[in-house]
């Protein structure tokens, strides 16, 4: 999106979880560039504040709110902090997630299962619950949940992640059925393997990166900005008849 592009989000307030890096950061920057007031949320306070600083440097308006989305009280307080600062909440991108332990089910620790389900699935329910309550007061809104290609297919040694991301798609569909008639659109995106810190932190070497790139018919990994562009569209009035949908951003991964 060009800096002088039409500002689709002027007067709108957008909330992004997991916004300190990767897809969340790219989306927060695009929301701000499109005219929204942005609430940047993450557990990483230092990196989150850096995103806010970047937005302000480019003439945007943003605040940082620290939140652990695995805790329902943090999700509720996040929405309250948003409304306290900006008065309303119009748009939300529930993006926060972790990869978890890489093991087959028989060897997967209970701790890793519980943590991944908490961060990647339960958090989406918590965020939806409090975001929807506020958006109903506004008269409507748009929510995008970050699922994954693994919200549609399996991937060995990633049972918790796969289960959580499938659950996000189900939550999205159910929420859309319940609230579309009340002016709240809710959709999900399904990125393939994207070049983000989530991959870097998993300790993958160049050989592993090349292997992952080869899984995509397009022949490369995705970029955070490529996912952010879809999130922005789904959040905008241009997607006014789109709700309850799952959109892959996957370089034809799921077409195989």
N, C-alpha and C positions, 0 to 999 in steps of 0.2 A: 504494500500500500504506500503510495507516494505521500510525502509530507503535506502536499497541497490537495490531497484527495478530499472529496466531499465528506464532511463530518457527519456520519450517520448516527453518532452517539452523543451529540451535543445535548447537554442537560440530563444525561443519563449517568447513573451510578453503577459501576461494574465491580464485582468482587471475584478475585481469583485466588484459589488455594494452591499450595505448592508453587508459589509464584516467584521464588528466589532464583530459579534457574530453569533451563530447558524449555519445554513447551509452555509452562506456566509463565515464565518470564517473557517469552516471545509474545504470548497472547496479551499479557498486561501492557506491554509496550504498544501493541497495535490498538488496543482499546483506547489508550491515552491519546495516541496519534489521531484517532478518529473522533476525539472530542469528549470522551467519557472521563468522569472523575473515577479514579481507580483505587480500590482497596487491595493492597498487596499483602497476602497472608502466607506465612510459612512458620516452621519451627526454627529456621535459621534466621535469626534476627539481623546479623551483620549483612548477609547477602540480600535479605529482603529490603533493608534500608538502602542498599546500593541500587536496587531496582527503582525505588522511590526517587532517589537522587537523580538517576538517569532520566526518569520521566519529567521531573521538574526542570532539569537542565534543558530539555527539549520543549519547554513551555507548557507542560501538562500539569495536572493536579492529582496528587496521590498521597496516601498515607500507608504506613505499615502497621499491621496488627498481628502480633505473634499468637499463634494458635496451634495446638496439637489436635488435629481433626479426629483422632481416635477417641477423643473425650467429648461426649455430648455437650458438656457445659462450655467447652471452648468454642464449639460450633455455634451455640446459642449466643455466647458473648461476642463472637465475631460479627454476627448480624447486628447485635445491639450497638457495637462500636461503630459499625458502618452507618447506622441510622443516626447515631449521636453526632457523627461528623458531617454527614451529607443530607440527612433528613429522610432519605428513601433508599430503596434497593430495587434496581430494575433488571440487572443482568448478573448472572453468576456462572462461573466456570469451575466446576468441582474437579480439580486436576490432581490433587496430592496423591502420591502413591509410592510404594516401595517394591523392590523385586523379590526379596525374601531368599530363603535358603534353597539351594539347588540340590535336591535329593529325591529319589523315588518315594512313593507314599509310605512304604514299609519302613523307611529310614528317616522320614521327615519328622523333625522335632515338633512337639506340641506347642512349644514357645513360638516357633516360626509360623506355624499354621495360625495361631491366635493373633499374632502381630499383623500378618498380612491381611487376614480377614478384617481386623479392626481398622487398619489404615486404608485399605483399598475398597472395602465394601461397606462396613458399618458406618464409616465416616460419610459416605455419600448419602446414606439414609439420614444421618443426623443433620447434615448440611441442607438436604432437601426439606426436611421437616421445618427448620427455622427460616429458611429462605422463602419457602412457600407461604408460611404464616405472614411474613412481612409483605410479600408481593401481593397477597390478597388485599391487604390494606391499601396498596398503591393502585389497585385496579388491574394488575397484570404484570407480566415480565417474561423473561426468557432465561432458561437454564440449560447449560450444556455439561454433560458428565463425560469424563475421560475414561473410556473403557480401553479396548485393545483389540488387535486381531485375535488375541487369545480370549476374547469374549465370544468368539464364534467357533474356535477349534482348540484342540489340545496341544500341549507342548511338553514333552517328557521332562520330568524332574522339576516341574513348576506347578504342582497340583493346587497349592493355595492361591497362587496368582491367577491361574486359569479359572478356578472356582469363583474367586472374587470378581473377576472381570466379566464372567458370564452373569453373575448376580447384578452387576451394574446395569447391564443391558435390560434385564428383567425389571429392575427398579424404575428405569427410565420409561419403559413402556407402560408400566402400571401408573406411574405418576402422571404421565401424559393423558391416560384415560380418565383419571380422576380430576384433572385441573384444566384441560384444554378449553372446556366450555366456560371456565372462569378467567380466561385471558392469560393463562400461563403456558407457554410452550416449553417442552422439555425434550431434549434430544441427546444422543450419545455419539461420540466419535470413537473410531477404532484405529489408532495408529499401529503401524507395523514397527519394526525396529528403527528407532530414531536416534540420531547422534546427540545424546544428552548425557549429563553426569550420571544418570542411573546406570548406563552401560559402562561408563568409565569406572565408576565405583565398584562395579562387579569384578574388576581386576582382569578384564579381557585384554589379550594381547592382539597384535596386528593380524596374526593368523586367524584368530577367532572373529575379529571384525570382518575380515574378508569372507569367512565362512557365512557369517550372518548376511552380509551384503548379497552373497550368491543365492540366498533363499528367496530373494525378491526378483521376479522377472525383469524389472526395470534395471537391475544390475547394480544397485547401490542402496545405502541406508537413506532414510528420510531426514529432512531438516526440520527443526522445531518450527520454523516460520511457515513451513508448508502445512503443518497441522493447525497453527494459529490462524491462518487465513480461512480455513473451513470453520473454525470456532467462531470467528468474527462474523462470517456470513450467517451461520445458524442463529447468532445472537441478534441479528439485524432485522429491520422491517422487511428486507428483501426476502426473508424466509418465513413470511407471515402465515403460510399455509403448511408449514413443515413442523410436525410434532410427533413424538412417539417413534422416531426413526433412529436407526443406527447407520452411521456413515463411516466406512473404512477409509483410511488414508494409508495405502499399503503397497504402492508400486506393483499391484496385481498379485500380491501374496495369496489372497483368498480365492483368486481365480483359478488356481492350480488344481 
